Amino acid sequence: MAAGEETSVQHFRIEPGASVPPHDHHHEQAGFIYEGELTFLLEDGEVTVEAGESYVLDGGEQHGAENRGDVETRGVDIFAPPRTDPDWAR
């Protein structure tokens, strides 16, 4: 992870069948998927983001994610204000 005074950038990998548990944080989160796909579980439904697509999650928005595909999902997240690695990512 790289962090400055205003933002942080984090690369991530999610194996097929793996998930990120529902959570929220005060950081705005923008991201880009460059391999695979990721289904976000939001309060008002689900959104699948495929390779080559980007997304934005508002700060305070409850969300989780699942890799329902057959390949590893790889992407980059940008957080503002900066964020440290969450416990689930270790």
N, C-alpha and C positions, 0 to 999 in steps of 0.2 A: 504494500500500500504506500502511496505517496500522498503527502499532505502539505498544504500551504496554510496561510492564515484564513482563507475564505472557503476553500474546498478541499476535498480528498478524493482520490481515485483508487479504485480497488478492482483488480482482476478476479474473476471467479470461475470455477468449474463445478458442474453439478452432474453426477453420474446418472445414467438412465435409471428410472425408478426412485431416485432420491428426491427429497423435498427440503424446503426451508420452512420451519414452523411459523405459524401466524405470529406476527409481532407488529409493533409500531415504534416510531422514533420521531423526534422533532425535526430531523433533517429532511430537506427536500432531496429526492433521489431520482437521478436521470441515468438511463443506461442504454447499452447497445449490445445486442446479441450478434456474435459473428460466427457461431457454429451451433447447430442444433436448434432447439426451440425450448421455450419456458412458458408454462401456464401459471399466471398470477391468480391467486385466490383473493378476491377483494370483497369488501362488505356488500357490494351491490352486484356481484357476479364474478365470472371468470373471463380472463383475457389471455389469449395465446399470442406470444411474440416469437416470430421466426427469425432465422438468420438474416441479417441485413436490415432489421427493423430496430427502432428505438422505443423507449417508454419513459414516462415521468410519473412519479408517485409523490403526492403532496406530503409534507410533514404532518405527522399525526394520523395518517391514513393506515388503518389496519390492513396487513397484507401477508401472504405467504406465497410459496411458489413450489411447483412440481415439475420435474422433468419426466414427461410422459412419453418421450420419444425413445428411439433405439440407439442414439448416439449421445456422447457426452455433450452437455451444453457448456459453451464458453462465452463469456461476456465481460463487460466492463461497467462498473457503477461509478457515478460521480455523486458525492454528497456535499450539501451546503447547509449549514456550516460543516466543517470537517468532522469526520467520524473515525473512531478507532475500531478495530476488528471486534465484532460481536462474539459472545461466548460460543455460539453454535458454529462459528466459522473456524474454530481452532481444532 
